[in-house]
């Protein structure tokens, strides 16, 4: 059985920790520590924030990740790529809310790397962003990340170094709620991905081709490079411009539709599915043939249960759903929104032929929901409070030349978003491009001002504005960027900086 289920691939050992010292603060290199008036990663404010999370006799979860070149069989397709260990996705890391995670990362790659703990409101110096919170982990070196995970939920880990995420460097991070009642019989982790590495080009070559493109929206192709169709030709009725890269393969749990992962259970069982979009340039429309899904969580936080046929999941977003299973073999399909192709896994509870790789469940074209269609559960809502500060982020860009900006600037030239400890901050994402952008804020979660799920990553559709509010309660310097990794790498990033 090749599913990822409750029997995790890697789980740390536990022990008494007490109030541990705050070591391991790394240096920075690319954009420096920020203005003199900014709370830096080594500041007392960062240490105090972590002290507040730590408890006496805190449980410690130890784990190890090895970033290395690997050979993967994606289901008849054998590729040379990079990964954590020898699997795709990498090892599942699992802990309980309030635990201290201590993860040693060994870099056996030929270049520097890092690990970002996507969605975790952790201490700033462990956020894993070279140039902002640490130096890269040099080739042949190691680094130990140590942080308290304060909130339960479905998260994931990946590099924040160039376009390394578009290789095999990602894995699920599940933080359990010890008080959660359960109410399901099985649990599956489903990781979605768009795949290009080892198929004749690397992600770095894709990025180079995008940057070198001299074509236009009219010719529809990258001039001089086989980079696939340009973003303007990839259109979605839900998202508008749906991406820049026409990937040759789409994966669920590291497998192509021709040789899919199989998720097994019994008829009538209730299954919790934790869904992670680890893709770099692709939103997925996901449905389970013959079933409706009950959405229970978005980006780790509970929502009022919502029944739907399909979900639209942007890069970096995560959803938990509960499904009561029928009897047979059913396709779990993640269609690449606005693109050609799909990922597929098989849900098997009994006899029946395996669905074909091109199967299109009717549910994909029925009710499709986004996070803006949801309502945060009462315990996940921010308390009502006056907004102390509003910060506008104008999102713009172009395909040729390939550049993406926030407020007219490309990172690291973007102006920091300055906030003060204790403020209620409103971020206004104004998309002035014809491409959708999944905007991600590190170290915080936010509420959608007009209603919706509690989030750390939100889709901003073309020519639309999304207002979100957050509590400035986690001091430091925090990357804020589009989670289309190619947009972030070519400028669409800034920092949320706390004033001293």
For each residue, the residues with C-beta under 8 A, 3 or more apart:
1: 262 264
2: 253 255 261 262
3: 188 253 261 262 263 264 345
4: 8 9 89 92 172 188 189 190 191 253
5: 186 187 188 189 263
6: 186 187
7:
8: 4 11 91 92 93 94 174
9: 4 87 91 92
10: 63 91 92 93
11: 8 61 63 92 93 94
12: 60 61 62 63 93 95 101 102
13: 60 61 62
14: 59 60 61 99
15: 59 60
16: 57 58 59 60
17: 20 54 57 58 59 60 100
18: 56 57 58
19: 51 54 56 58
20: 17 54 58 100 146
21:
22: 25 46 47 50 51 123
23: 146
24: 125 126 143 144 145 146
25: 22 41 42 125
26: 41 125 133 134 135 143
27: 134 135
28: 31 32 33 41 130 131 132 133 134 135
29: 32 130 131 135 136
30: 130 131 132 412
31: 28 34 131 132 411 412 495
32: 28 29
33: 28 38 40 41 477
34: 31 38 40 416 477 495 497
35: 38 416 497
36:
37: 499 500
38: 33 34 35 416 418 477 497 498 499 500
39: 43 45 46 421 475 476 477 497 498 499 500
40: 33 34 43 46 476 477
41: 25 26 28 33 46 124 125 132 133 134 476 477
42: 25 46 125
43: 39 40 46 47 475 476 500
44: 47 48
45: 39 48 49 421 475 476 498 500
46: 22 39 40 41 42 43 49 50 123 124 125 475 476
47: 22 43 44 50 51
48: 44 45 51 52
49: 45 46 52 53 123 124 473 474 475 476
50: 22 46 47 53 54 123 147 148
51: 19 22 47 48 54
52: 48 49
53: 49 50 98 123 148 150
54: 17 19 20 50 51 58 100 148
55: 58 98
56: 18 19
57: 16 17 18
58: 16 17 18 19 20 54 55 98 99 100 148
59: 14 15 16 17 95 96 98 99 100
60: 12 13 14 15 16 17 99 100 102
61: 11 12 13 14 93 94 95 99 100 101 102
62: 12 13 102 103 104
63: 10 11 12 91 93 101 102 103 104
64: 103 104 105 106
65: 84 85 90 91 103 104 105 106 115 157 171
66: 84 85 105 106 108
67: 82 83 84 105 106 107 108 109 113 137 159 169
68: 82 83 84 85 108 109
69: 80 81 82 108 109 110
70: 80 81 82 83 85 86 168
71: 78 79 80 81
72: 78 79 81 83 88 168 198 254
73: 76 77 78
74: 77 78 79 88 195 249 251 254 255 256 259
75: 255 256 257 258 259 260
76: 73 256 258 259
77: 73 74 199 249 256
78: 71 72 73 74 198
79: 71 72 74 195 197 198 199
80: 69 70 71 197 198
81: 69 70 71 72 167 168 197 198
82: 67 68 69 70 109 164 167 168 169 197
83: 67 68 70 72 86 87 88 90 167 168 169
84: 65 66 67 68 87 90 91 168 169 170 171
85: 65 66 68 70 90 91
86: 70 83
87: 9 83 84 90 91 254
88: 72 74 83 168 251 253 254
89: 4 92 168 170 171 172 191 253 254 278
90: 65 83 84 85 87 157 168 169 170 171
91: 8 9 10 63 65 84 85 87 171
92: 4 8 9 10 11 89 171 172 173 174 189
93: 8 10 11 12 61 63 101 103 157 171 172 173 174
94: 8 11 61 173 174 175 176
95: 12 59 61 99 101 149 174 175 176
96: 59 99 152 175 176 177 178
97: 149 150 151 152 175 176 177 178
98: 53 55 58 59 148 149 150
99: 14 58 59 60 61 95 96 148 149 175
100: 17 20 54 58 59 60 61 146 147 148
101: 12 61 63 93 95 145 146 147 148 149
102: 12 60 61 62 63 144 145 146
103: 62 63 64 65 93 115 144 145 146
104: 62 63 64 65 142 143 144
105: 64 65 66 67 113 115 137 142 143 144 145
106: 64 65 66 67 142
107: 67 112 113 137 138 139 140 141 142 143
108: 66 67 68 69 139 140
109: 67 68 69 82 112 113 139
110: 69 139
111: 139 161
112: 107 109 130 135 136 137 138 139 161
113: 67 105 107 109 136 137 159 161 164 169
114: 128 129 130 134 136 137 159 160 161
115: 65 103 105 128 145 157 158 159 160
116: 127 128 129 157 158 159 160 442
117: 120 122 126 127 128 145 147 155 157 173
118: 155 156 157 158 173 316 440 456
119: 153 155 156 299 300 318 445 456 457
120: 117 147 149 150 151 155 173 175
121: 150 151 443 444 445 474
122: 117 126 127 147 148 149 150 443
123: 22 46 49 50 53 126 127 147 148 476
124: 41 46 49 127 133 443 474 475 476 477 478
125: 24 25 26 41 42 46 133 134 476
126: 24 117 122 123 133 145 146 147
127: 116 117 122 123 124 132 133 134 442 443 476 478 479
128: 114 115 116 117 133 134 145 159 160
129: 114 116 132 133 134 160 442 479
130: 28 29 30 112 114 133 134 135 136 160 161
131: 28 29 30 31 412
132: 28 30 31 41 127 129 477 478 479 495
133: 26 28 41 124 125 126 127 128 129 130 476 477
134: 26 27 28 41 114 125 127 128 129 130 143
135: 26 27 28 29 112 130 138
136: 29 112 113 114 130 161
137: 67 105 107 112 113 114 141 142 143
138: 107 112 135 141
139: 107 108 109 110 111 112
140: 107 108
141: 107 137 138
142: 104 105 106 107 137
143: 24 26 104 105 107 134 137
144: 24 102 103 104 105
145: 24 101 102 103 105 115 117 126 128
146: 20 23 24 100 101 102 103 126
147: 50 100 101 117 120 122 123 126
148: 50 53 54 58 98 99 100 101 122 123
149: 95 97 98 99 101 120 122 175
150: 53 97 98 120 121 122
151: 97 120 121 175 300 301 445
152: 96 97 175 176 177 180 300
153: 119 174 175 297 299 300 301 318
154: 172 174 189 274 275 276 297 299 300 318 319 320
155: 117 118 119 120 172 173 174 175 300 318
156: 118 119 170 171 172 173 191 276 278 318
157: 65 90 93 115 116 117 118 170 171 173
158: 115 116 118 164 165 169 170 171 278
159: 67 113 114 115 116 128 162 164 165 169
160: 114 115 116 128 129 130 479
161: 111 112 113 114 130 136 164
162: 159 203 204 207 489
163: 166 203 204 206 207 280 485 486 489
164: 82 113 158 159 161 167 169 203
165: 158 159 169 170 278 280 485
166: 163 194 196 197 203 206 280 281 485
167: 81 82 83 164 197 202 203
168: 70 72 81 82 83 84 88 89 90 197 254
169: 67 82 83 84 90 113 158 159 164 165
170: 84 89 90 156 157 158 165 191 193 278
171: 65 84 89 90 91 92 93 156 157 158 191
172: 4 89 92 93 154 155 156 189 191 274 276
173: 92 93 94 117 118 120 155 156 157
174: 8 92 93 94 95 153 154 155 189 274
175: 94 95 96 97 99 120 149 151 152 153 155 300
176: 94 95 96 97 152 180
177: 96 97 152 180
178: 96 97
179:
180: 152 176 177
181:
182:
183: 270 322
184: 187 270 271 272 322
185: 265 266 269 270 271
186: 5 6 265 269 270 271 272
187: 5 6 184 271 272 273 274
188: 3 4 5 263 271 272 273 274
189: 4 5 92 154 172 174 253 273 274 276
190: 4 252 253 263 273 274 275 276 332 345
191: 4 89 156 170 171 172 252 253 254 276 278
192: 250 251 252 275 276 277 278 279 284 286 313 334 343
193: 170 250 251 252 254 278 279 343
194: 166 245 247 249 250 251 279 280 281 282 336
195: 74 79 199 247 248 249 250 251
196: 166 199 201 202 203 206 245 247 248 249
197: 79 80 81 82 166 167 168 201 202 203
198: 72 78 79 80 81 202
199: 77 79 195 196 248 249
200: 226
201: 196 197 205 206 209 226
202: 167 196 197 198 205 206
203: 162 163 164 166 167 196 197 206 207 280
204: 162 163 207 208
205: 201 202 208 209
206: 163 166 196 201 202 203 209 210 227 245 486
207: 162 163 203 204 210 211 486 489 490
208: 204 205 211 212 225
209: 201 205 206 212 213 222 225 226 227
210: 206 207 213 222 227 244 245 399 402 486 490
211: 207 208 401 402 490
212: 208 209 222 223 224 225
213: 209 210 222 223 225 227 230 399 400 401 402
214: 223 224 400
215: 219 220 221 222 223 230 400
216: 219 399 400
217: 220 230 232 233 399 400
218:
219: 215 216 223
220: 215 217 229 230 232 233
221: 215 227 228 229 230
222: 209 210 212 213 215 225 226 227 228 230
223: 212 213 214 215 219
224: 212 214
225: 208 209 212 213 222
226: 200 201 209 222
227: 206 209 210 213 221 222 245
228: 221 222 245 246 247
229: 220 221 233 234 246
230: 213 215 217 220 221 222 233 234 244 399 400
231: 234 241 242 243 244 399 435
232: 217 220 235 241 399 434
233: 217 220 229 230
234: 229 230 231 241 242 243 244 246 338 339
235: 232 240 241 242 338
236: 239 240 241 242 283 337 338 436
237:
238: 285 312 337 368 370 461
239: 236 242 283 312 337 338 436 459 461 462
240: 235 236 434 435 436 461 462 463
241: 231 232 234 235 236 338 433 434 435 436 462
242: 231 234 235 236 239 282 283 337 338 339 435 436
243: 231 234 246 281 282 283 336 338 339 435 484
244: 210 230 231 234 281 399 402 435 484 486
245: 194 196 206 210 227 228 280 281 282 486
246: 228 229 234 243 339 340
247: 194 195 196 228 250 281 282 336 339 341
248: 195 196 199 341
249: 74 77 194 195 196 199 256 341
250: 192 193 194 195 247 256 257 279 282 284 334 336 341 342 343
251: 74 88 192 193 194 195 254 255 256 343
252: 190 191 192 193 255 260 261 332 334 343 344 345
253: 2 3 4 88 89 189 190 191 261 345
254: 72 74 87 88 89 168 191 193 251 261
255: 2 74 75 251 252 259 260 261 345
256: 74 75 76 77 249 250 251 259 260 343 357
257: 75 250 260 342 343 344 357 358
258: 75 76 357
259: 74 75 76 255 256
260: 75 252 255 256 257 344 345 346 354 357
261: 2 3 252 253 254 255 345 346
262: 1 2 3 345 346 347 348
263: 3 5 188 190 271 332 345 346 347 348
264: 1 3 347 348 349
265: 185 186 269 271 325 347 348 349
266: 185 269 325 349
267: 325 326 327 349 350
268: 324 325
269: 185 186 265 266 324 325 349
270: 183 184 185 186 322 323 324 325
271: 184 185 186 187 188 263 265 322 323 324 325
272: 184 186 187 188 296 320 321 322
273: 187 188 189 190 293 320 321 322 323
274: 154 172 174 187 188 189 190 318 320
275: 154 190 192 286 311 313 318 319 320 321
276: 154 156 172 189 190 191 192 318
277: 192 282 283 284 313 314 315 316 317 318
278: 89 156 158 165 170 191 192 193 315
279: 192 193 194 250 282 283 284 315
280: 163 165 166 194 203 245 315 484 485 486
281: 166 194 243 244 245 247 315 484 485 486
282: 194 242 243 245 247 250 277 279 315 336 337 339
283: 236 239 242 243 277 279 312 313 314 315 336 337 338 436 438 459
284: 192 250 277 279 312 313 334 335 336 337 343
285: 238 310 311 312 313 334 335 337 364 368
286: 192 275 310 311 312 313 332 333 334 335
287: 293 309 310 311 332 333 361 363 364 366
288: 291 293 323 330 331 332 333 347 361 363
289: 330 331 332 333 355 359 361 362 363
290: 326 328 330 361 363
291: 288 323 324 325 326 330 363
292: 307 308 309 323 363
293: 273 287 288 307 308 309 310 311 321 322 323
294: 305 306 307 321 322 323
295: 298 303 305 306 307 308 311 319 320 321 369 374
296: 272 302 303 305 320 321 322
297: 153 154 300 301 302 303 318 319 320
298: 295 301 303 317 318 319 320 371 374 453 454 455
299: 119 153 154 317 318 371 445 453 454 455 456 457
300: 119 151 152 153 154 155 175 297 318 445 456
301: 151 153 297 298 376 377 380 445 453 454 455
302: 296 297 376 377 379 380
303: 295 296 297 298 306 374 375 376 377 380 453 454
304: 374 375 376 377
305: 294 295 296
306: 294 295 303 369 373 374 375
307: 292 293 294 295
308: 292 293 295 311 367 368 369
309: 287 292 293 363 364 366 367 368
310: 285 286 287 293 363 364 366 367 368 369
311: 275 285 286 287 293 295 308 319 321 368 369 370
312: 238 239 283 284 285 286 337 368 369 370 459
313: 192 275 277 283 284 285 286 317 318 319 334
314: 277 283 317 436 438 457 458 459 483
315: 277 278 279 280 281 282 283 438 457 483 484 485
316: 118 277 438 440 456 457 483
317: 277 298 299 313 314 371 438 455 457 459
318: 119 153 154 155 156 274 275 276 277 297 298 299 300 313
319: 154 275 295 297 298 311 313
320: 154 272 273 274 275 295 296 297 298
321: 272 273 275 293 294 295 296 311
322: 183 184 270 271 272 273 293 294 296
323: 270 271 273 288 291 292 293 294
324: 268 269 270 271 291
325: 265 266 267 268 269 270 271 291 330 347 349
326: 267 290 291 330 349
327: 267 349 350
328: 290 348 349 350 351 352
329: 346 347 348 349 350 351 352 353 354 355
330: 288 289 290 291 325 326 346 347 348 349 355
331: 288 289 344 345 346 347 355 359 361
332: 190 252 263 286 287 288 289 344 345 346 347
333: 286 287 288 289 342 343 344 359 360 361 364
334: 192 250 252 284 285 286 313 342 343 344
335: 284 285 286 342 360 364
336: 194 243 247 250 282 283 284 339 340 341 342 343
337: 236 238 239 242 282 283 284 285 312
338: 234 235 236 239 241 242 243 283
339: 234 242 243 246 247 282 336
340: 246 336
341: 247 248 249 250 336
342: 250 257 333 334 335 336 358
343: 192 193 250 251 252 256 257 284 333 334 336
344: 252 257 260 331 332 333 334 355 357 359
345: 3 190 252 253 255 260 261 262 263 331 332
346: 260 261 262 263 329 330 331 332 354 355
347: 262 263 264 265 288 325 329 330 331 332
348: 262 263 264 265 328 329 330 352
349: 264 265 266 267 269 325 326 327 328 329 330
350: 267 327 328 329
351: 328 329
352: 328 329 348
353: 329
354: 260 329 346
355: 289 329 330 331 344 346 359
356: 359
357: 256 257 258 260 344
358: 257 342
359: 289 331 333 344 355 356
360: 333 335 364
361: 287 288 289 290 331 333 364
362: 289 365 366
363: 287 288 289 290 291 292 309 310 366
364: 285 287 309 310 333 335 360 361 368
365: 362
366: 287 309 310 362 363
367: 308 309 310
368: 238 285 308 309 310 311 312 364
369: 295 306 308 310 311 312 373 374
370: 238 311 312 373 374 459
371: 298 299 317 374 448 452 453 455 458 459
372: 448 450 451 452 453 458 459 466
373: 306 369 370 452
374: 295 298 303 304 306 369 370 371 452 453
375: 303 304 306 451 452 453
376: 301 302 303 304 380 381 447 452 453 454
377: 301 302 303 304 380 381
378: 381
379: 302
380: 301 302 303 376 377 453 454
381: 376 377 378 447 454
382: 385 424 447 454 469 470 471
383:
384:
385: 382 424
386: 424
387: 390 424 425 426 469
388: 420 423 424 425
389: 419 420 423 424 425 426
390: 387 425 426 427 428
391: 417 419 425 426 427 428
392: 407 428 430
393: 406 407 417 427 428 429 430 439 480 494
394: 405 406 407 408 430 432
395: 404 405 406 429 430 431 432 433 437 439 460 482 492
396: 404 405 408 432 433
397: 403 404 405 433 435 487 491 492
398: 401 402 403 433
399: 210 213 216 217 230 231 232 244 402
400: 213 214 215 216 217 230
401: 211 213 398
402: 210 211 213 244 398 399 490
403: 397 398 410 490 491
404: 395 396 397 410 433 482 487 488 490 491 492
405: 394 395 396 397 408 409 410 414 491 492
406: 393 394 395 409 411 414 491 492 493 494
407: 392 393 394 414 415 494
408: 394 396 405
409: 405 406 413 414 415 491
410: 403 404 405 413 414 490 491 492
411: 31 406 414 481 488 491 492 493 494
412: 30 31 131
413: 409 410
414: 405 406 407 409 410 411 491 493 494 495
415: 407 409 494
416: 34 35 38 477 494 495 496 497
417: 391 393 427 480 494 495 496 497
418: 38 497 498 499
419: 389 391 423 425 472 496 497 498 499
420: 388 389 423 472 498 499
421: 39 45 472 473 475 498
422: 471 472 473
423: 388 389 419 420 471 472
424: 382 385 386 387 388 389 469 470 471 472
425: 387 388 389 390 391 419 469 470 471 472
426: 387 389 390 391 449 467 468 469
427: 390 391 393 417 441 446 467 468 469 470 480
428: 390 391 392 393 465 466 467
429: 393 395 437 439 458 460 465 466 467 468
430: 392 393 394 395 465
431: 395 436 437 460 461 462 463 464 465 466
432: 394 395 396 463
433: 241 395 396 397 398 404 437 462
434: 232 240 241 462 463
435: 231 240 241 242 243 244 397 462 484 487
436: 236 239 240 241 242 283 314 431 459 460 461 462
437: 395 429 431 433 459 460 482 484 487 492
438: 283 314 315 316 317 457 458 459 460 482 483 484
439: 393 395 429 457 458 460 466 480 481 482 483
440: 118 316 456 457 480 481 482 483
441: 427 444 446 456 468 470 478 480 496
442: 116 127 129 456 478 479 480 496
443: 121 122 124 127 474 476 478 496
444: 121 441 456 470 471 472 473 474 478 496
445: 119 121 151 299 300 301 454 455 456 470
446: 427 441 454 455 456 458 468 469 470
447: 376 381 382 452 454 455 468 469 470
448: 371 372 451 452 453 455 458 466 467 468
449: 426 467 468 469
450: 372 467
451: 372 375 448
452: 371 372 373 374 375 376 447 448 455
453: 298 299 301 303 371 372 374 375 376 380 448
454: 298 299 301 303 376 380 381 382 445 446 447
455: 298 299 301 317 371 445 446 447 448 452 458 468
456: 118 119 299 300 316 440 441 442 444 445 446
457: 119 299 314 315 316 317 438 439 440 483
458: 314 371 372 429 438 439 446 448 455 466 468
459: 239 283 312 314 317 370 371 372 436 437 438 466
460: 395 429 431 436 437 438 439 464 465 466
461: 238 239 240 431 436 464
462: 239 240 241 431 433 434 435 436
463: 240 431 432 434
464: 431 460 461
465: 428 429 430 431 460
466: 372 428 429 431 439 448 458 459 460
467: 426 427 428 429 448 449 450
468: 426 427 429 441 446 447 448 449 455 458
469: 382 387 424 425 426 427 446 447 449
470: 382 424 425 427 441 444 445 446 447
471: 382 422 423 424 425 444
472: 419 420 421 422 423 424 425 444 498
473: 49 421 422 444
474: 49 121 124 443 444 478
475: 39 43 45 46 49 124 421 498
476: 39 40 41 43 45 46 49 123 124 125 127 133 443 498
477: 33 34 38 39 40 41 124 132 133 416 495 496 497 498
478: 124 127 132 441 442 443 444 474 495 496 497
479: 127 129 132 160 442 493 494 495 496
480: 393 417 427 439 440 441 442 493 494 495 496
481: 411 439 440 487 488 492 493 494
482: 395 404 437 438 439 440 487 488 492 493
483: 314 315 316 438 439 440 457 488
484: 243 244 280 281 315 435 437 438 487 488 492
485: 163 165 166 280 281 315 488 489
486: 163 206 207 210 244 245 280 281 489 490
487: 397 404 435 437 481 482 484 490 491 492
488: 404 411 481 482 483 484 485 491 492 493
489: 162 163 207 485 486
490: 207 210 211 402 403 404 410 486 487
491: 397 403 404 405 406 409 410 411 414 487 488
492: 395 397 404 405 406 410 411 437 481 482 484 487 488
493: 406 411 414 479 480 481 482 488
494: 393 406 407 411 414 415 416 417 479 480 481
495: 31 34 132 414 416 417 477 478 479 480
496: 416 417 419 441 442 443 444 477 478 479 480
497: 34 35 38 39 416 417 418 419 477 478
498: 38 39 45 418 419 420 421 472 475 476 477
499: 37 38 39 418 419 420
500: 37 38 39 43 45
